[in-house]
Amino acid sequence: MKMKFEEELAGKAKEAEKIVLSYLPDDVKLCGTLTSAMNYSVGSGGKRLRPLILLHVYDVLSAAYAGATGRKCAECFAAALEMIHSYSLVHDDLPAMDNDTLRRNNPTVWVKYGEAMAVLAGDALLNYAYETAAGSFDMVDDALHYQLIAKALKYLGSKSGIYGMVGGQCVDVESEKKQIPLDKDALLYVHENKTGALLQASFVIGGILAGADDEELALLSDAALNTGIAFQIRDDILDVEGDEQILGKNIGSDEESGKSTYVSLFGLENAKKDATAYSQKALESIKRLNCDTSFLVSLVEYLTERKY
């Protein structure tokens, strides 16, 4: 059963990879270094979790609801979401942020291209993501589908910005500089937003574009939120006991920098226990969806037990 899921996950990741790479910009005369840095960031691998989740949710729900926008529209948003995720990693790795030199066994963008170009590459990816997602308007020609795309764009902007990922990053940065005490509430805020917000976008936007109703969208949102928290707690665990070669990045960096994490605040065993508890909450929501939930169930279980 596990082997079958891993094969399915690998197939979906491969499809998502192909789609994401197909939307990357061509080299631009005079600013070719910028497009090279953008493409290096997005093209350096990764699990492609967010785009594959968005596409899968769209696929399983579009059969249950009338008014789906079309698979190509979902692909635009999947690529855009991965660009936003990649931009956040480029900026996270900067010396002013996490000061990481290695990601996915490759030099980080600022190491390879310089700090200034890394900042610009992140900025460009964010803008290009919305240009890519908005391109889906060209694929529809009726009011209902325009409304679905507009709703998805608004949700993407919210979960990427101050009420989502960037807001979570803000609290994370300020807590590291001791400007905000990082207690459990603040740490959960970081996990819910810095990591969970884009996972919510992948679940919910897939549902929006499929024409899902408000009840289904709420279930998708809850499932993604709890998955995101469990995923980030697992990240904190792996920074303590992960294999650097498997992870493709430095381990122990959180402890070395004095960063507060779920593990440092509550201990390794409690972190493992709570990751499982949040995973169970996610599964409860997923199993109430009006579609085939087998892959999503296996995916949540995989994320809480992953080794990389």
Secondary structure, DSSP 4 states (H G I P E B T S, - for coil): -HHHHHHHHHHHHHHHHHHHHHTSPPP-TT-HHHHHHHHHHHHT----HHHHHHHHHHHHHHTTSTT---HHHHHHHHHHHHHHHHHHHHHHTSTTTT---EETTEE-HHHHH-HHHHHHHHHHHHHHHHHHHHGGGGG--SHHHHHHHHHHHHHHHHHHSTTTHHHHHHHHHHHHTTSS---HHHHHHHIIIIIHHHHHHHHHHHHHHHT--HHHHHHHHHHHHHHHHHHHHHHHHHHHH--HHHHTS-SSHHHHTT---HHHHH-HHHHHHHHHHHHHHHHHHHTTSSS--HHHHHHHHHHHH---
